[in-house]
Amino acid sequence: MGQDSSPHWAAAMRDFDCLSVRNGELHIEGVSTVELAQRYGTPLFVFSEWQLAENLRRFHEAFAAGWPGPVDVLPAMKANTMLAIRRLLSRQGAGADIYSPEELAGVLRTGVDPERVSVNGGGKSKTHLRNCVEAGVRITVEDVDEIELIQEVAAELSATAKIRFRVKPALPNLWRRTDFSQLSVPIDLGIQVYKSGLPPEYLPEMGRRVLAMPNVELVGIHFHAGRHHPSLWYWEGMMVRLARLIGELSREWGRWQPLEIDIGGGFASPRDPHNKEFPRSEFLLTALGYPFLVGLRGLGDRAYHSLLSRILAVLTSHRDPKAPPTIEEYARTVTGVLRRELPRNGIDVDGVRLQVEPGRAMYGDTGIHLATVKKVKRQSLPIPYTWILTDTTYFFLAGGVFEHNRHPFVFVKNPDAPATQTADIVGHSCYADQIVLGAPVPEVEAGDVVAFLETGAYQESSASNFNSLPRPASVLVDGERSELVKRAETIDDVYRRDVIPERLLKKPASQS
Ligand SMILES: Cc1ncc(COP(=O)(O)O)c(C=O)c1O
């Protein structure tokens, strides 16, 4: 691939990739994205079956290579709720991390092994807990009073509920800045203000109560903190503190030994778009530079706007992001630290089941999002600017908006064409809808198709209908074959839940 077409695209090429360029067109597996756009229309989500299987295989093999006991991969359902995708995973023996009753209902339709399903979430209702016990899934406890409700439900069903505690250790060793916040906040603080997880002060007493319950079995410990930092340093720090906490709890609970340890998700996907839209230094720069900027107005309109556009170019310029570690490096770090630290804390690792719940790292690079250029709009005064207006919107890539993602992109015909201009690639909702701000792009015109990469996780599942825009279809590619796995919404779908009360359908009295 050419180095100068787009820094994001150049950085995007790697091993284990479902994407390639053949005959001057971007392909996903054996299918041309140009043909996909023609056949299914745009906007369109496209997923690679091969990439999904490959990611699952790598996660499983990498963790199994470093761990003495059994290993399960439990991809997070929230990151991709499509049933065809889920069915592929269930068929290959993957479990699932589930958040809501609705995700549980979905995953159970796909033939998943319930023993490998972890149901998270605070405020679980009695009905939800009953469904969990009946289905035989693991209940990952998030609330202090949840255990009494579980005992009640399990007793009513004459069953044994297998539960784990979702813990939240203190992590003062994680002092670097979290990527989750635009502010400079240490990871430790970022994790503490996250609502999920049982505060450590309740755990000793909760454990003692559960160990005395006739219908509840405490089988393990769960910990998920999220993607705060893409480094191995982050995983080393988390695993050290997790092992220490498990050791402390074991001593509190009369040498209790976990049968399962679930380390959650939070590992970066290979092109890691997370929080790359606004480099933090720019925030500081703009905060400090703002009074100076406003002061420049004294130079007169022309000089002021000319300086503004130069400053803007600096503020929106991006460097290629550093690649995160590989799945294998991540697994080696996690298993290595746990094997070293758990025995030091009195825990025997032999036979302990290790579970991992990748979301973005499982699905991110399995998906691309195709959109068509509707217009190229330019202005030269008062500041020069170019917008590439597409037929999609960042409301269809909403997961990325929440997390300030900068998705790598590529124009699917002649991806090697050199970048000749800087433009914002924007969507067609009435918001600013900046999908990629300050993008280095080649010459493009209406009708060209752009692919946003690394959109397989959280994007389709968080798409919304702002401006009454119907959400796009999804297509699954397998070798040379493509199939629709979710149809596009129609205008009837968009307004399906609306009800106009009968009285409003009558003519107003003043008109009758
Ligand atoms: C409990 C749990 N596990 C796994 C995940 C997946 O996280 P990620 O997509 O960062 O891997 C999440 C995401 O929020 C989660 O809450």
The ligand as a Tripos MOL2 file, in Angstrom:
@<TRIPOS>MOLECULE
LIG
   16    16     1     0     0
SMALL
NO_CHARGES

@<TRIPOS>ATOM
      1 C1        -18.3850   -6.9520   31.7160 C.3       1 LIG1
      2 C2        -17.8250   -6.5840   30.3980 C.ar      1 LIG1
      3 N1        -17.0540   -7.4710   29.7350 N.ar      1 LIG1
      4 C3        -16.5330   -7.1820   28.5210 C.ar      1 LIG1
      5 C4        -16.7570   -5.9680   27.9180 C.ar      1 LIG1
      6 C5        -16.1210   -5.6790   26.5840 C.3       1 LIG1
      7 O1        -15.2190   -4.6350   26.6700 O.3       1 LIG1
      8 P1        -14.2490   -4.2860   25.4470 P.3       1 LIG1
      9 O2        -15.1080   -4.0550   24.2690 O.co2     1 LIG1
     10 O3        -13.5270   -3.0620   25.8710 O.co2     1 LIG1
     11 O4        -13.3480   -5.4710   25.2550 O.co2     1 LIG1
     12 C6        -17.5330   -5.0100   28.5710 C.ar      1 LIG1
     13 C7        -17.7590   -3.6930   27.9690 C.2       1 LIG1
     14 O5        -18.2480   -2.7600   28.5160 O.2       1 LIG1
     15 C8        -18.0930   -5.3190   29.8580 C.ar      1 LIG1
     16 O6        -18.8380   -4.4370   30.5210 O.3       1 LIG1
@<TRIPOS>BOND
     1     1     2 1
     2     2     3 ar
     3     2    15 ar
     4     3     4 ar
     5     4     5 ar
     6     5     6 1
     7     5    12 ar
     8     6     7 1
     9     7     8 1
    10     8     9 2
    11     8    10 1
    12     8    11 1
    13    12    13 1
    14    12    15 ar
    15    13    14 2
    16    15    16 1
@<TRIPOS>SUBSTRUCTURE
     1 LIG1         1 GROUP 0 **** ****
